[in-house]
Amino acid sequence: MNRSGTTYLLILIVGLSSLIVALATAMLKSSTGACAAEAALAAGAAFATAFGLGLGVLGALRHRT
């Protein structure tokens, strides 16, 4: 697999792990008695944060030669 294919695979892994973080956040938030809208908002924020951090790490590792 070339470097471009590896990059796409790593971005997919970051996306899927961010999705797992978002689902866990939604389950934890709803278990505390929060309504569905609050749980979805917290899950969206968790997804965006995890995805942004993951892409930042990938970018830092890419330029680290």
C-alpha positions, 0 to 999 in steps of 0.5 A: 500500500502506498503512502496515500493509501496508508493516510486514508486508512489512518484517517478512517481509523481516527474517524471510527475511534472518534465515533466510538468516543461519541457513542460512549459519551452519548450513553454516559450522558443519557445514563445520568438522566439527560434528555436526548438532545443534551446527549446528542450535543455532548456526543457531537462535541466529543466526536469533533474534539476526538477527530480534531485531536486525531487529525492533529496527531496524524499531522504532527507525525507526518511532518516528523520525518 
